[in-house]
């Protein structure tokens, strides 16, 4: 069995972003040489997410609106976590909703997706450097 590990690094200028990382995951899969197995992609920070969905700008705008409705950033004083000197309690909650990681089957050397599926990095407390882990195992 083969095992391959790669890190992606991101530093978004804004507080929130959705970045399609499917191409980077596909490149890591090619580099790994794995033809059958699994790929795990996970955000290594508690205010960021990795998720699978459609790469459609209207959907991403809907996510922004929906997440801000569920866990609004302002007023920061409304969150107990922010009493520690942070201002990112909402980002922790947004990450919880969007998820930490995805696992995708590898079949015949490719990501075994359904129609329209793509992998995204979701940033909810940007402005600093964060990483995503890609771990591929198989044969």
C-alpha positions as CSV (number, residue, x, y, z in Angstrom):
1,X,0.0,0.0,0.0
2,X,1.2,3.5,-0.8
3,X,0.8,6.6,1.4
4,X,1.3,10.2,0.2
5,X,1.0,13.4,2.2
6,X,0.9,17.0,0.9
7,X,0.1,20.3,2.5
8,X,-1.6,23.3,0.9
9,X,-1.2,26.7,2.4
10,X,-3.6,29.6,2.2
11,X,-3.7,33.2,3.4
12,X,-6.8,34.9,2.3
13,X,-6.9,38.7,2.5
14,X,-10.6,38.9,3.6
15,X,-12.3,37.3,6.5
16,X,-14.1,34.7,4.4
17,X,-13.4,32.9,1.2
18,X,-14.4,29.8,-0.7
19,X,-11.5,28.4,-2.8
20,X,-11.8,25.5,-5.3
21,X,-8.9,23.2,-4.5
22,X,-10.0,20.3,-6.7
23,X,-7.1,20.9,-9.1
24,X,-4.5,20.8,-6.3
25,X,-6.0,17.5,-5.0
26,X,-6.0,16.0,-8.4
27,X,-2.3,17.0,-8.9
28,X,-1.5,15.4,-5.5
29,X,-3.2,12.2,-6.6
30,X,-1.2,12.1,-9.8
31,X,2.0,12.7,-7.8
32,X,1.1,9.9,-5.4
33,X,0.8,7.2,-8.1
34,X,-2.2,5.7,-6.3
35,X,-4.8,4.2,-8.7
36,X,-7.3,2.7,-6.2
37,X,-7.8,4.0,-2.6
38,X,-9.0,7.0,-0.7
39,X,-8.0,10.6,-0.3
40,X,-8.6,12.6,2.9
41,X,-8.6,16.4,2.6
42,X,-8.9,18.3,5.8
43,X,-8.5,21.8,7.2
44,X,-5.9,21.9,9.9
45,X,-7.4,25.0,11.6
46,X,-10.5,25.3,13.7
47,X,-11.8,28.3,11.8
48,X,-11.6,26.8,8.3
49,X,-13.4,24.0,6.5
50,X,-13.1,21.6,3.6
51,X,-16.3,20.6,1.9
52,X,-17.7,19.2,-1.4
53,X,-20.3,21.0,-3.5
54,X,-20.9,22.7,-6.8
55,X,-18.6,25.5,-8.1
56,X,-21.4,28.0,-8.7
57,X,-21.1,31.6,-7.7
58,X,-24.8,32.0,-6.7
59,X,-24.5,29.0,-4.4
60,X,-21.4,30.5,-2.8
61,X,-23.2,33.8,-2.2
62,X,-26.1,31.8,-0.7
63,X,-23.6,30.1,1.7
64,X,-22.2,33.5,2.8
65,X,-25.7,34.8,3.5
66,X,-26.9,31.6,5.2
67,X,-23.8,31.2,7.4
68,X,-23.9,34.8,8.5
69,X,-27.5,34.4,9.4
70,X,-26.7,31.3,11.5
71,X,-23.6,32.7,13.2
72,X,-23.3,36.5,12.6
73,X,-19.9,38.0,13.1
74,X,-21.3,41.2,14.7
75,X,-21.8,42.0,17.5
76,X,-18.6,40.2,18.6
77,X,-19.6,40.9,22.3
78,X,-22.5,38.5,22.0
79,X,-20.2,35.4,22.1
80,X,-18.6,34.2,25.3
81,X,-15.6,32.8,23.4
82,X,-14.7,36.4,22.3
83,X,-14.3,37.4,26.0
84,X,-10.9,35.6,25.7
85,X,-9.7,38.4,23.5
86,X,-10.6,36.7,20.2
87,X,-13.2,38.0,17.8
88,X,-13.8,34.7,15.8
89,X,-16.4,32.7,17.7
90,X,-18.6,32.9,14.6
91,X,-15.8,31.4,12.5
92,X,-15.7,28.4,14.8
93,X,-19.4,27.9,14.4
94,X,-19.3,28.3,10.7
95,X,-16.6,25.7,10.5
96,X,-18.7,23.3,12.6
97,X,-21.6,23.6,10.1
98,X,-19.4,23.3,6.9
99,X,-17.3,20.4,8.3
100,X,-13.7,19.7,8.9
101,X,-12.8,17.2,6.0
102,X,-13.9,15.2,3.1
103,X,-13.0,11.7,2.0
104,X,-13.2,10.8,-1.7
105,X,-12.8,7.4,-3.3
106,X,-10.0,7.0,-5.9
107,X,-11.0,4.8,-8.8
108,X,-8.7,4.1,-11.8
109,X,-6.4,7.0,-10.8
110,X,-9.1,9.6,-10.5
111,X,-11.3,11.2,-7.9
112,X,-14.6,9.3,-8.0
113,X,-17.0,12.3,-7.9
114,X,-20.7,12.6,-8.6
115,X,-21.9,15.2,-11.1
116,X,-20.8,18.7,-10.4
117,X,-18.8,17.8,-7.2
118,X,-15.7,19.9,-6.4
119,X,-13.6,20.2,-3.3
120,X,-13.4,23.6,-1.6
121,X,-11.4,25.2,1.2
122,X,-13.7,27.5,3.3
123,X,-12.1,30.3,5.2
124,X,-14.1,31.9,8.0
125,X,-11.4,33.9,9.9
126,X,-8.8,34.9,7.2
127,X,-5.8,37.1,7.3
128,X,-3.3,34.6,8.6
129,X,-1.6,31.6,7.1
130,X,-3.5,28.3,7.3
131,X,-3.0,24.8,5.9
132,X,-4.9,22.0,4.4
133,X,-3.7,18.4,4.6
134,X,-4.1,16.0,1.7
135,X,-3.5,12.3,2.7
136,X,-3.8,9.6,0.0
137,X,-3.7,5.9,0.7
138,X,-4.1,3.0,-1.6
139,X,-2.4,1.0,-4.4
